[in-house]
């Protein structure tokens, strides 16, 4: 068989990156544009580019590949872009409004300007079933199976794709939730479901129910993506291992992620502090590290404090305002990437981000239809990016277009010289990242002077 390989592939908002190690210990990296809407195409494009560099076909490279580790934002994007499955909730009779009423208190009591999101599952898709289990796990009222069958049939007629089952005190005694699972498989085998005692067996019913609802809503989109990906790999007769990066900086098999997709929420940047910790420990023996990754769409910041990767408080992990309640590495993500759009707001202030040009249309300099200047365009206009070397010389840059965009959209409205406007874009985006680092260090009682800064990323 000869040389063998391990491959890691990360799909970002602008580019898809592949990092490869061969059995001799040699490393190489390859970058291709992210294929928006069809992420598996970019995944395969990256493999084909790496194979070409090795003088192999894609099938030939995969035949020699023992393991692929994949980072994806498919779950996060599904929630943010409201592309999750149509999800219903089966709950204990009398507790239909748990997701509507949320819970008492809030993390920042001095912030009165908080827009709470709508219930994760709308009230009209919440179905009650007669049953009751006490806090000690004693069955106070048996599950009314006839009523439960009727409710399941009702949600089938409503056309839901998945169901979150969250009964009161189910974590103390899950008997009724398990019986509802049996009834769902009997009456509606085509519908996905998640059980609260399996997803998040904790005492607080709001947090248990909302995390279960998130998990159920992701079974469809995450499962569909993984099936497409595995089918593409099967087309190359790939027989090696495929692992998916999780929110806590670990990995799971596709089968495990299908069963519990909530573990892939916000998993995209979690390898940032893991990688930075590995590198600095090996090279410098450093135990205090600030890890910064500036990509095409955003910048991520993670902290290693005294040799330990800082994790978020489980009670504070959330996505779109909804508690996720799974262990996560503490990552600060801000809209500061190469594709972050520079603009003049309605008050006449000079802003950069958080909106990004992404992969499509991308920065003006990419020549793909982008019209608004970005951080990358500011670099191009200043001559800081050599046109002939961009993406290894494979991508042509529109220098004149980038320069004109900075002049028309920024310099003219702000009455500045174009060079000053381009420099201003970089000053602002650097300040945004510095402020985010300050929030993770100084404001948390950490002296950044005792930390090593590890900065990387495509931008």
N, C-alpha and C positions, 0 to 999 in steps of 0.2 A: 504493500500500500504506500510506503514511503512517508513523506511528510504528512503530519496531521495538524489540525487547527482547532482553536477555540475562538468564537466570534461573539462580539457584543454589538447590538444595534439599538440605537436610541432615535426615536422619531421626535423631532422638535417642531416648533411652529414654522420655521423657515427651511431648515435643512435636516436631512436624515444622516446620522453619523454611524459609521462602522469602524470598530476597533478590533484588530485581529492579532493573535499570537500563534506562532507556529511551534512545532515540537522542539525546535532548536533554540527557542527562547527569543526569536526575533519578533518585533512588533511592527505593525503598519496601521495607518488610519486612512479612511476614505470618506468623502462627503458628497452627497447628491441632493438636489432639491427635494423637499417634501412634496409628495403628491396629494394635495388637499382633496379630501373626500374619498380617496382610494389609497389609504396609507400602505396597504400591502404592496402596491406598485413601487413605492419608494423603497420599501424593505428589499424587494427583489432587485431593484436598480442598484442598490448599495452592494448586494452580493455579487451581481454581475460585474460591477466595477472592480471589486476586490479580486474576483476570479481572473479578470483580464490582466490585472497587475501581476498575478502569479503565473500567467501563461496557461490558464486553465479555463474550461467552460464552467458555468455556474453549477451544473450537475457534477462536474469533476471536483470542484472545490467542496461542495456539500457532501460528496461521497467521502471526503477526507476530514470532514468536520465532526468532532465528537460532541460539541456542545454549543448551543446558541443561547445567549442571555439577552432578553429583550425588554427595553423600557418603553412604555407607551402611555399616553395621556388620554386614551379612549374613554375611560370611566369619568375622569374629570371633565372632559369636553362634553360628554353626554349630559351631565348635570348642568353645567354652565350654559350650554346651548339648548337646553330643554329638549333633548332628543332621547330621553329615557323611555322605557316601555310604559304603556298605559297601565297603571298600578292601582289596585284596590287594597283595602285594609279590612281584615276580619278581626273584630275585637269583642270584648266582653260586653254584654248588654248593659247599657247605662253609662258606658265610657266612650261614647262616639266622638266626643270633642277633645280628647287628649291632645291630638295634633293641632287643633285650633287654639286651645288655651295655652299651649306650651308649658312653661313653668315659671315659678316666681323668681324674681331677682334677675340680675344681668351681670356680666363680667365687669363692666365699667359703669358703676352707678352714677358717675358724674357726667356721662355722655347721654344727654336727653334726646339727641337727634339720631335715633336708631330706627331704620326702616326694617321691621321684622318681615321676613318673607311669608308668603301664604303657606297654609298647611301643605306639607310635602305631598300628602294624598288629599284631594279635595273632599269636603264633607259628603258630597253626593256619591262618592265612591267608597264610603265607609259603611260597612255592614256589621250589624250587631248579632251575636248569637247568645242565647241564654245559657249561662254556666257560671260557676263561681268556685274559686279555690281560695282558701284563707292564706294569710301571710305565713302560716306555719306549714303550708302545703296540704292541708286537709280539704277534701272535696266537700264543699258546703252544698252545692247544687250540681247535679250531674249535667253533662252536656246534652242539650236537646238536639238529637241528631236529625230529627225530621225538620226542625227549623233550620238547622245548619245546611242540610241538603238544599232547602229552598233558597237560602241566601247564596249558596254557591251557584245554583242555577241562575239566579238573578244577575250575578256578576258576569256569568257567561253571556247572558243576553245583552249585557252592557258592552261587551266586546273588549274586556280587559285582557291584557297579555300576561300579567303577573299579579300575585297576591302576597301581601305581607300579613302573616298571622301573628297577632300580638294580644295575648290574653292576660288579664290581671293575675299577677303572682305566678305566671307560668314558669319563672326561673326556680320557684320553690317546688313546683310539681307540674311537669310538662305533659301530663297524661292527656289532657284535652287538646293541646296543640298537636300532639302526635296523632290523635284521632281525626282531627280536622285535616291533617296531611293525608291520611288514608282516604278520607271522603273526597278531597280534591283530586287525588289520583284516580278515584273511581268515577266521579261525576264529570270532572273536567281535566282529563289527562294531558291536554294540550297546553294548559296554563302552568307557568312557572310559579314557584312559591318559595318563601323564606320563613322560617320559624324563629320567633324572638328568643327563645331559650337556647337556640344554637348560635344565632348571630351575636347576641349581646346579653348574656344572662346577668343583668344587674337589677338593683332594687327600684331605680327611678323609671316609672313607666313611660314618660315622655321620651327620654333619651333611648330607652330600649325600643320603643315603637318606631321612632323616626329613623334610627340606624337600620332597623329591620326593613323599613319601607325603602330606604336608599338601596340596600342590598338587593331587594326583590326587583326594584326598577332597573338595576344594572345587569341582571341575568341575561336579558335579551341582547342588548347592544354589545356587551363584552363577549358573550358567547358567540354571537355572530361574527365578530371580528376575529376571535381566536380560531373559529372554524375555517374562515377564509384563509387565514394565515397558514394553518396546518395543511389545508388543501393545496395551497401554493407550494409549500415545502414538499408535500407528498408527490407533486408533479415532477419534482427533481429527484424522487426516490430517496429523500433524506430520512435516515434512520437514527440519527443522533438524538441527543437530549435537547429539549426546548424548555427554558425556564423564564418566568415572568417576574420582573422586579416588583416588590411590594412597598407599601408606605413606610414600613419600619426599617428599610434598608436591606431586607432579605430577599429571597426568591421563593416562588411557588411554581408547581407544575401547572400547565393549562387546565388540567382537570380540577385541581384544587381551587384555582381562580374562578372557574365556572361555578363551583359550589358556593364560593364566598367572594363575589366580585368586589365587595366593599373594600377589601384589602388592597385593591389596585388604585383606589382614589388618591390623588395627589402623590402618586408614586414616581412621577417623572423625574424630579430633581433629587431623589433620596440618595443616589450614588455619589452626589457631590461631596458631602463630608466624608463618606466612606473612602473615596478615592484620595481626597486631600489628606486624610489621616494616615492612609497607607504610605503615601509618598513622603510626607514630612517625617514620619517615624523612621522610615528607611534611610532617608537622606540626611536628616538633621537631628533626629532624636527629639524633635519638638513635640511638646504635649499640649500647647495652646495654639490653636489654629483658627484663623478666619478664612473660610472657603468661599470664593466668589466665582460664579460662572455667569458670564455675560454672553448670551446667545443671540439669536436673531429676533426673538419676540420679547424676551424678558431677561432679567438678571436674578439669580438665586443666590442666597447667602445662608451658609450654615456655620455652626460653631463647634469646635472640639475644645472642651474645657478640661484641663488636667488629664488629658488622654482619653476622655470620655466624650462620645458624640452626644450632643445635647438633644434630648427628645422633648417633644411638646407634652404638656399636661393633657392627659387623655380627655379630661373634661373640657378642654379648650380646643380640641381638634374639630374643625368644621369645614364645610364646603358650601358656598353660597348662602351662609347664614344658618345652615342645618348642622347639628352635632353629628359627627361621624362615629366617634367613640371607639376607634381602633388605635393602637399604638402607632405613632408617627414620629419620624425625625423632624425636629423643629427647623423648618426652612422658611425664610422670608423671601417672597417672590414679588418683584416690582416690575412695572412696565418700563424697563430700560434695556433695550436690545438694539441690535443693528437696524432692525426694521421699525423701531419706535418713531412715530411721526412727530415732527416739529411743527408747531402751529402757533398762531396768535389767537388767543381766546376772545370771547365777547367783550371782556373788560380791557382788551389791548395788551394783556400780559403774554410774555414769551414762554411757551410751554413745550415740553418734550414728553411724549407718551401720555397716558398708558396705551392708547390705541396704537396698533401696529399694522404695518403693511403686510406682514406675514410672508408666506411663500408666494401667494397670488393676490394682488399683482406684484407685490414685493416693492423694494425701493425703486425710485425712478431710474437709477443707474443700471438696474437689471434689464431695462428695456422690455418689460412685460406688460406695460400699460399703466404702471404707477405714475401718479401725477404729484403727490405730496412729498415734500422732502423728508428724509429720514436721517438717523445718525450715520448710517453707511454713506448716504449721499453727501453729508457734510465732510466726511473723510475723503471721499472721491473729489469733491470740489476743491479741497485744500491740497490735493496731490499726495495724500498720505497713503493711499492704496494704489499700488502699481497695477495698471490695467492689464499688462501682459502676464501677471502672475496670479490674478484673482482666480480662486478655485483651481489652482495648479495650471492656470493658463487655459482652462477649458470653457470659461464663461466670459463673454465680451461685455465690457461695461460702457454705458453711455455717459461719458464724462461731461459732454456739453449739456445733456438733459439734466443731470444732477446739478450742475452749476446754475443753469437757468431756473430750476425749481427753487433753489435756495434764494436766488435773487428776487424772483417774482412773489413767492409766498412768505418770505421772511424779511429780507433786506428792505424791500420797497415799503411794505406796511409799517415797519419799525424805523424807517428813515436811517438805515445803517448801511455801511459798506458790505458787499457780499461776503468778503473774507471775515469781517467782524461777526456777521450773522452766523456763518459756518462755525467759527470758534465758539460762539455763544451756545450753539446746539451742544457741543461737546462739554462746555463748562456746566451746563444745566444737567445733562445726563450723568456726569461725574458727581455732581453735588447730590443728585438723587440717590446714587449708590452709596456715597459717603454717609448720608443721613440714615440709610437703611442699616449700614454697618454700625453706626452710632447707637441705633435703637437696640441692636443685638449685643452691644458691649457696654458702653458707658451707662446707658439707661438700665442695664441689668446688673450694674455693679462690677463689671469686668474692665480692667485696664487694657485697652488695645495695644499699648506700648509693650506689653509682655506677650503679645501674640505674634505668630508668623502669618503673613497674608499670602494665601495661595490663590492666584487669579488665573483663570483660563476660560475657554469658550470661544466660539467662532467669531465673536465681535471684539 
